[in-house]
Protein backbone atom coordinates (compact mmCIF):
# COMPACT_ATOMS: atom_id res chain seq x y z
CA UNK A 1 0.00 0.00 0.00
CA UNK A 2 1.30 3.48 -0.84
CA UNK A 3 1.18 6.49 1.44
CA UNK A 4 1.38 10.07 0.17
CA UNK A 5 3.13 12.66 2.34
CA UNK A 6 1.46 16.02 1.61
CA UNK A 7 2.29 19.63 2.36
CA UNK A 8 0.50 21.04 5.38
CA UNK A 9 1.22 24.69 4.50
CA UNK A 10 1.90 26.89 1.48
CA UNK A 11 5.71 27.02 1.28
CA UNK A 12 8.85 26.65 -0.80
CA UNK A 13 10.91 23.45 -0.83
CA UNK A 14 14.17 24.30 0.94
CA UNK A 15 15.80 20.84 0.85
CA UNK A 16 14.96 17.23 0.01
CA UNK A 17 16.51 14.55 2.24
CA UNK A 18 15.35 11.39 0.44
CA UNK A 19 15.41 9.83 -3.02
CA UNK A 20 13.51 7.06 -4.76
CA UNK A 21 14.44 3.63 -3.43
CA UNK A 22 15.50 4.91 -0.03
CA UNK A 23 14.14 3.25 3.11
CA UNK A 24 12.61 5.57 5.71
CA UNK A 25 11.22 5.08 9.19
CA UNK A 26 8.13 6.83 10.52
CA UNK A 27 9.14 10.31 11.74
CA UNK A 28 12.25 10.53 9.51
CA UNK A 29 12.57 13.98 7.94
CA UNK A 30 12.02 13.72 4.18
CA UNK A 31 12.34 17.42 3.35
CA UNK A 32 12.41 20.92 4.75
CA UNK A 33 9.92 23.61 3.75
CA UNK A 34 10.34 27.37 4.13
CA UNK A 35 7.38 29.65 4.75
CA UNK A 36 7.55 33.26 5.89
CA UNK A 37 11.27 32.85 6.76
CA UNK A 38 10.54 29.89 9.04
CA UNK A 39 11.69 26.33 8.36
CA UNK A 40 9.30 23.40 8.76
CA UNK A 41 10.44 19.75 8.60
CA UNK A 42 8.23 17.33 6.71
CA UNK A 43 8.23 13.89 8.33
CA UNK A 44 7.53 10.46 6.91
CA UNK A 45 4.31 9.30 8.54
CA UNK A 46 4.94 5.60 7.85
CA UNK A 47 7.94 3.30 7.51
CA UNK A 48 8.70 2.03 4.03
CA UNK A 49 10.49 2.67 0.74
CA UNK A 50 10.31 6.02 -1.06
CA UNK A 51 8.83 5.32 -4.50
CA UNK A 52 8.58 8.90 -5.75
CA UNK A 53 9.76 12.37 -4.81
CA UNK A 54 7.18 14.62 -6.46
CA UNK A 55 8.82 18.02 -5.85
CA UNK A 56 12.32 19.52 -6.11
CA UNK A 57 14.30 22.15 -4.23
CA UNK A 58 12.95 25.60 -5.03
CA UNK A 59 9.43 24.43 -5.93
CA UNK A 60 6.47 26.30 -4.45
CA UNK A 61 3.99 23.91 -2.83
CA UNK A 62 0.49 24.44 -1.53
CA UNK A 63 -1.44 22.94 1.38
CA UNK A 64 -2.51 19.40 0.49
CA UNK A 65 -0.11 19.03 -2.46
CA UNK A 66 1.71 15.65 -2.61
CA UNK A 67 5.42 15.76 -1.82
CA UNK A 68 6.65 12.18 -1.44
CA UNK A 69 5.12 8.73 -2.02
CA UNK A 70 6.15 5.90 0.31
CA UNK A 71 5.38 2.20 -0.19
CA UNK A 72 4.61 0.94 3.31
CA UNK A 73 6.86 -1.88 4.51
C-alpha positions as a Python dict, from the first residue, in 0.01 Angstrom:
ca = {
    (1, 'X'): (0, 0, 0),
    (2, 'X'): (130, 348, -84),
    (3, 'X'): (118, 649, 144),
    (4, 'X'): (138, 1007, 17),
    (5, 'X'): (313, 1266, 234),
    (6, 'X'): (146, 1602, 161),
    (7, 'X'): (229, 1963, 236),
    (8, 'X'): (50, 2104, 538),
    (9, 'X'): (122, 2469, 450),
    (10, 'X'): (190, 2689, 148),
    (11, 'X'): (571, 2702, 128),
    (12, 'X'): (885, 2665, -80),
    (13, 'X'): (1091, 2345, -83),
    (14, 'X'): (1417, 2430, 94),
    (15, 'X'): (1580, 2084, 85),
    (16, 'X'): (1496, 1723, 1),
    (17, 'X'): (1651, 1455, 224),
    (18, 'X'): (1535, 1139, 44),
    (19, 'X'): (1541, 983, -302),
    (20, 'X'): (1351, 706, -476),
    (21, 'X'): (1444, 363, -343),
    (22, 'X'): (1550, 491, -3),
    (23, 'X'): (1414, 325, 311),
    (24, 'X'): (1261, 557, 571),
    (25, 'X'): (1122, 508, 919),
    (26, 'X'): (813, 683, 1052),
    (27, 'X'): (914, 1031, 1174),
    (28, 'X'): (1225, 1053, 951),
    (29, 'X'): (1257, 1398, 794),
    (30, 'X'): (1202, 1372, 418),
    (31, 'X'): (1234, 1742, 335),
    (32, 'X'): (1241, 2092, 475),
    (33, 'X'): (992, 2361, 375),
    (34, 'X'): (1034, 2737, 413),
    (35, 'X'): (738, 2965, 475),
    (36, 'X'): (755, 3326, 589),
    (37, 'X'): (1127, 3285, 676),
    (38, 'X'): (1054, 2989, 904),
    (39, 'X'): (1169, 2633, 836),
    (40, 'X'): (930, 2340, 876),
    (41, 'X'): (1044, 1975, 860),
    (42, 'X'): (823, 1733, 671),
    (43, 'X'): (823, 1389, 833),
    (44, 'X'): (753, 1046, 691),
    (45, 'X'): (431, 930, 854),
    (46, 'X'): (494, 560, 785),
    (47, 'X'): (794, 330, 751),
    (48, 'X'): (870, 203, 403),
    (49, 'X'): (1049, 267, 74),
    (50, 'X'): (1031, 602, -106),
    (51, 'X'): (883, 532, -450),
    (52, 'X'): (858, 890, -575),
    (53, 'X'): (976, 1237, -481),
    (54, 'X'): (718, 1462, -646),
    (55, 'X'): (882, 1802, -585),
    (56, 'X'): (1232, 1952, -611),
    (57, 'X'): (1430, 2215, -423),
    (58, 'X'): (1295, 2560, -503),
    (59, 'X'): (943, 2443, -593),
    (60, 'X'): (647, 2630, -445),
    (61, 'X'): (399, 2391, -283),
    (62, 'X'): (49, 2444, -153),
    (63, 'X'): (-144, 2294, 138),
    (64, 'X'): (-251, 1940, 49),
    (65, 'X'): (-11, 1903, -246),
    (66, 'X'): (171, 1565, -261),
    (67, 'X'): (542, 1576, -182),
    (68, 'X'): (665, 1218, -144),
    (69, 'X'): (512, 873, -202),
    (70, 'X'): (615, 590, 31),
    (71, 'X'): (538, 220, -19),
    (72, 'X'): (461, 94, 331),
    (73, 'X'): (686, -188, 451),
}
